[in-house]
Amino acid sequence: MAHRAYVLANLDQGTERDGVVQVIRMMEQIDEVSFAEPVLGAFDLVVLVESDSSVEQVVDKLSAIDKVRELTSLKVDFLPARERMWRNMSGIPSE
């Protein structure tokens, strides 16, 4: 079974827009990275990692990228009853 995690990243303080774009491009070159996007708030980037082996190995690759200061990984805990969440959301009106 594949392992999935959302990784929250902080970059070196003062990293300019071009530096953020460069970090994202480097992250997306890692096969196990599905996407990396800049966010506003306590973290600078959110990264989706999907790996057949270990999430920690991918986090090690991410931490080796220049300008990456700190990483926090949130491993997805697959629940058998996950479809209940989607059923409950069907009652929420969309645009």
Steps between C-alpha positions, in 0.01 A plus 500: 500500500626846416576744779369855473591811698455872485829671572499856629816692417658821620763664285792720598377835623493759225477250214372701205233387252760370251658294778162351594436406136845340481437293814161384368654395168770304679244329724282405204799325338483242780289211369305455824387864511153543351491877544655786693313826547574825681265584787445793733520453875734318734662308212629600157420185298276196513629190323312177425722193519398152385755224540504122474784488749537748783382858531807574713731425205315757289511755784877450512518583128286810553714619790812485281360770269665839536288760687288235678528580871244281675260218405203356686340184362138405555451137404156412366319246715278302264166421659275219377189716545642795309213496251267617779671837490421540130139393552459766770644764270239433230249709699722807492393736220767588245522811287 
